Amino acid sequence: MPKLPQFSGREAVKIFQQFGWVIIRQRGSHIILVKENHNATLSVPDHKEIAQGTLRGLIRIAGLTAEEFLEVSKNI
């Protein structure tokens, strides 16, 4: 699994949106995303830097691989 660079919460949200995730609300410092026909929700912290473990967990919950996430991040 490749090492992930540092992403802000807003950057991560933009990448997840490329995969069909939609922002439904923001509660405090967390942005909540949902995807049609997907049971899980993503709660992305709106911080300057997201911890590596948190980002990897969000990627896994979204049903993505780190490689897919990084490929889309190049275009953002």
CNS distance restraints for C-alpha pairs under 8 A (distance, minus, plus):
assign (resid   1 and name CA) (resid  66 and name CA) 6.85 0.50 0.50
assign (resid   1 and name CA) (resid  67 and name CA) 7.76 0.50 0.50
assign (resid   2 and name CA) (resid  66 and name CA) 6.89 0.50 0.50
assign (resid   2 and name CA) (resid  67 and name CA) 7.17 0.50 0.50
assign (resid   4 and name CA) (resid  52 and name CA) 7.11 0.50 0.50
assign (resid   4 and name CA) (resid  66 and name CA) 7.62 0.50 0.50
assign (resid   4 and name CA) (resid  70 and name CA) 7.62 0.50 0.50
assign (resid   6 and name CA) (resid  49 and name CA) 6.09 0.50 0.50
assign (resid   6 and name CA) (resid  50 and name CA) 6.85 0.50 0.50
assign (resid   6 and name CA) (resid  51 and name CA) 7.91 0.50 0.50
assign (resid   6 and name CA) (resid  52 and name CA) 7.62 0.50 0.50
assign (resid   7 and name CA) (resid  11 and name CA) 5.97 0.50 0.50
assign (resid   7 and name CA) (resid  12 and name CA) 6.22 0.50 0.50
assign (resid   7 and name CA) (resid  48 and name CA) 7.53 0.50 0.50
assign (resid   7 and name CA) (resid  49 and name CA) 5.54 0.50 0.50
assign (resid   7 and name CA) (resid  50 and name CA) 6.02 0.50 0.50
assign (resid   8 and name CA) (resid  12 and name CA) 6.29 0.50 0.50
assign (resid   8 and name CA) (resid  46 and name CA) 7.12 0.50 0.50
assign (resid   8 and name CA) (resid  47 and name CA) 5.86 0.50 0.50
assign (resid   8 and name CA) (resid  48 and name CA) 4.62 0.50 0.50
assign (resid   8 and name CA) (resid  49 and name CA) 4.46 0.50 0.50
assign (resid   8 and name CA) (resid  50 and name CA) 5.77 0.50 0.50
assign (resid   9 and name CA) (resid  13 and name CA) 6.22 0.50 0.50
assign (resid   9 and name CA) (resid  44 and name CA) 6.15 0.50 0.50
assign (resid   9 and name CA) (resid  45 and name CA) 5.57 0.50 0.50
assign (resid   9 and name CA) (resid  46 and name CA) 4.40 0.50 0.50
assign (resid   9 and name CA) (resid  47 and name CA) 5.27 0.50 0.50
assign (resid   9 and name CA) (resid  48 and name CA) 6.49 0.50 0.50
assign (resid   9 and name CA) (resid  49 and name CA) 6.70 0.50 0.50
assign (resid   9 and name CA) (resid  50 and name CA) 6.21 0.50 0.50
assign (resid  10 and name CA) (resid  14 and name CA) 6.34 0.50 0.50
assign (resid  10 and name CA) (resid  46 and name CA) 6.28 0.50 0.50
assign (resid  10 and name CA) (resid  47 and name CA) 7.86 0.50 0.50
assign (resid  11 and name CA) (resid  15 and name CA) 6.43 0.50 0.50
assign (resid  11 and name CA) (resid  76 and name CA) 7.97 0.50 0.50
assign (resid  12 and name CA) (resid  16 and name CA) 6.22 0.50 0.50
assign (resid  12 and name CA) (resid  44 and name CA) 7.71 0.50 0.50
assign (resid  13 and name CA) (resid  17 and name CA) 6.09 0.50 0.50
assign (resid  13 and name CA) (resid  31 and name CA) 7.95 0.50 0.50
assign (resid  13 and name CA) (resid  44 and name CA) 7.14 0.50 0.50
assign (resid  14 and name CA) (resid  18 and name CA) 6.61 0.50 0.50
assign (resid  14 and name CA) (resid  76 and name CA) 7.50 0.50 0.50
assign (resid  15 and name CA) (resid  19 and name CA) 7.10 0.50 0.50
assign (resid  15 and name CA) (resid  69 and name CA) 7.18 0.50 0.50
assign (resid  15 and name CA) (resid  72 and name CA) 6.50 0.50 0.50
assign (resid  15 and name CA) (resid  73 and name CA) 6.05 0.50 0.50
assign (resid  15 and name CA) (resid  76 and name CA) 7.10 0.50 0.50
assign (resid  16 and name CA) (resid  20 and name CA) 6.85 0.50 0.50
assign (resid  16 and name CA) (resid  21 and name CA) 5.60 0.50 0.50
assign (resid  17 and name CA) (resid  21 and name CA) 4.58 0.50 0.50
assign (resid  17 and name CA) (resid  22 and name CA) 5.97 0.50 0.50
assign (resid  18 and name CA) (resid  72 and name CA) 7.55 0.50 0.50
assign (resid  20 and name CA) (resid  35 and name CA) 6.25 0.50 0.50
assign (resid  21 and name CA) (resid  33 and name CA) 5.88 0.50 0.50
assign (resid  21 and name CA) (resid  34 and name CA) 5.44 0.50 0.50
assign (resid  21 and name CA) (resid  35 and name CA) 4.69 0.50 0.50
assign (resid  21 and name CA) (resid  36 and name CA) 7.92 0.50 0.50
assign (resid  22 and name CA) (resid  33 and name CA) 5.16 0.50 0.50
assign (resid  22 and name CA) (resid  34 and name CA) 5.42 0.50 0.50
assign (resid  22 and name CA) (resid  35 and name CA) 6.18 0.50 0.50
assign (resid  23 and name CA) (resid  31 and name CA) 6.95 0.50 0.50
assign (resid  23 and name CA) (resid  32 and name CA) 5.82 0.50 0.50
assign (resid  23 and name CA) (resid  33 and name CA) 4.40 0.50 0.50
assign (resid  23 and name CA) (resid  34 and name CA) 6.62 0.50 0.50
assign (resid  24 and name CA) (resid  32 and name CA) 5.97 0.50 0.50
assign (resid  24 and name CA) (resid  33 and name CA) 5.75 0.50 0.50
assign (resid  24 and name CA) (resid  34 and name CA) 6.86 0.50 0.50
assign (resid  25 and name CA) (resid  31 and name CA) 6.28 0.50 0.50
assign (resid  25 and name CA) (resid  32 and name CA) 5.50 0.50 0.50
assign (resid  25 and name CA) (resid  33 and name CA) 7.45 0.50 0.50
assign (resid  26 and name CA) (resid  30 and name CA) 5.75 0.50 0.50
assign (resid  26 and name CA) (resid  31 and name CA) 4.45 0.50 0.50
assign (resid  26 and name CA) (resid  32 and name CA) 5.87 0.50 0.50
assign (resid  27 and name CA) (resid  31 and name CA) 6.55 0.50 0.50
assign (resid  27 and name CA) (resid  32 and name CA) 7.63 0.50 0.50
assign (resid  29 and name CA) (resid  45 and name CA) 5.83 0.50 0.50
assign (resid  29 and name CA) (resid  46 and name CA) 5.15 0.50 0.50
assign (resid  29 and name CA) (resid  47 and name CA) 7.37 0.50 0.50
assign (resid  30 and name CA) (resid  43 and name CA) 5.88 0.50 0.50
assign (resid  30 and name CA) (resid  44 and name CA) 5.37 0.50 0.50
assign (resid  30 and name CA) (resid  45 and name CA) 4.36 0.50 0.50
assign (resid  30 and name CA) (resid  46 and name CA) 5.41 0.50 0.50
assign (resid  31 and name CA) (resid  42 and name CA) 7.91 0.50 0.50
assign (resid  31 and name CA) (resid  43 and name CA) 5.62 0.50 0.50
assign (resid  31 and name CA) (resid  44 and name CA) 5.09 0.50 0.50
assign (resid  31 and name CA) (resid  45 and name CA) 6.28 0.50 0.50
assign (resid  31 and name CA) (resid  46 and name CA) 6.49 0.50 0.50
assign (resid  32 and name CA) (resid  41 and name CA) 6.83 0.50 0.50
assign (resid  32 and name CA) (resid  42 and name CA) 5.63 0.50 0.50
assign (resid  32 and name CA) (resid  43 and name CA) 4.64 0.50 0.50
assign (resid  32 and name CA) (resid  44 and name CA) 6.38 0.50 0.50
assign (resid  33 and name CA) (resid  41 and name CA) 5.74 0.50 0.50
assign (resid  33 and name CA) (resid  42 and name CA) 5.03 0.50 0.50
assign (resid  33 and name CA) (resid  43 and name CA) 6.52 0.50 0.50
assign (resid  33 and name CA) (resid  44 and name CA) 7.81 0.50 0.50
assign (resid  34 and name CA) (resid  38 and name CA) 7.49 0.50 0.50
assign (resid  34 and name CA) (resid  40 and name CA) 7.10 0.50 0.50
assign (resid  34 and name CA) (resid  41 and name CA) 4.95 0.50 0.50
assign (resid  34 and name CA) (resid  42 and name CA) 6.49 0.50 0.50
assign (resid  35 and name CA) (resid  39 and name CA) 7.95 0.50 0.50
assign (resid  35 and name CA) (resid  40 and name CA) 7.91 0.50 0.50
assign (resid  35 and name CA) (resid  41 and name CA) 7.44 0.50 0.50
assign (resid  40 and name CA) (resid  61 and name CA) 6.98 0.50 0.50
assign (resid  40 and name CA) (resid  62 and name CA) 7.62 0.50 0.50
assign (resid  42 and name CA) (resid  58 and name CA) 6.51 0.50 0.50
assign (resid  42 and name CA) (resid  61 and name CA) 7.42 0.50 0.50
assign (resid  42 and name CA) (resid  62 and name CA) 7.37 0.50 0.50
assign (resid  43 and name CA) (resid  58 and name CA) 7.91 0.50 0.50
assign (resid  44 and name CA) (resid  58 and name CA) 7.63 0.50 0.50
assign (resid  45 and name CA) (resid  50 and name CA) 7.00 0.50 0.50
assign (resid  50 and name CA) (resid  54 and name CA) 6.65 0.50 0.50
assign (resid  50 and name CA) (resid  55 and name CA) 6.32 0.50 0.50
assign (resid  51 and name CA) (resid  55 and name CA) 6.27 0.50 0.50
assign (resid  52 and name CA) (resid  56 and name CA) 6.16 0.50 0.50
assign (resid  53 and name CA) (resid  57 and name CA) 6.10 0.50 0.50
assign (resid  54 and name CA) (resid  58 and name CA) 6.25 0.50 0.50
assign (resid  55 and name CA) (resid  59 and name CA) 6.19 0.50 0.50
assign (resid  56 and name CA) (resid  60 and name CA) 6.18 0.50 0.50
assign (resid  56 and name CA) (resid  66 and name CA) 7.38 0.50 0.50
assign (resid  57 and name CA) (resid  61 and name CA) 6.15 0.50 0.50
assign (resid  58 and name CA) (resid  62 and name CA) 6.09 0.50 0.50
assign (resid  59 and name CA) (resid  63 and name CA) 6.52 0.50 0.50
assign (resid  59 and name CA) (resid  64 and name CA) 5.45 0.50 0.50
assign (resid  59 and name CA) (resid  65 and name CA) 6.60 0.50 0.50
assign (resid  59 and name CA) (resid  66 and name CA) 6.81 0.50 0.50
assign (resid  59 and name CA) (resid  69 and name CA) 7.37 0.50 0.50
assign (resid  60 and name CA) (resid  64 and name CA) 5.73 0.50 0.50
assign (resid  60 and name CA) (resid  65 and name CA) 6.78 0.50 0.50
assign (resid  64 and name CA) (resid  68 and name CA) 6.38 0.50 0.50
assign (resid  64 and name CA) (resid  69 and name CA) 6.83 0.50 0.50
assign (resid  65 and name CA) (resid  69 and name CA) 6.37 0.50 0.50
assign (resid  66 and name CA) (resid  70 and name CA) 6.10 0.50 0.50
assign (resid  67 and name CA) (resid  71 and name CA) 6.10 0.50 0.50
assign (resid  68 and name CA) (resid  72 and name CA) 6.46 0.50 0.50
assign (resid  69 and name CA) (resid  73 and name CA) 6.20 0.50 0.50
assign (resid  70 and name CA) (resid  74 and name CA) 6.52 0.50 0.50
assign (resid  71 and name CA) (resid  75 and name CA) 7.56 0.50 0.50
assign (resid  72 and name CA) (resid  76 and name CA) 6.96 0.50 0.50
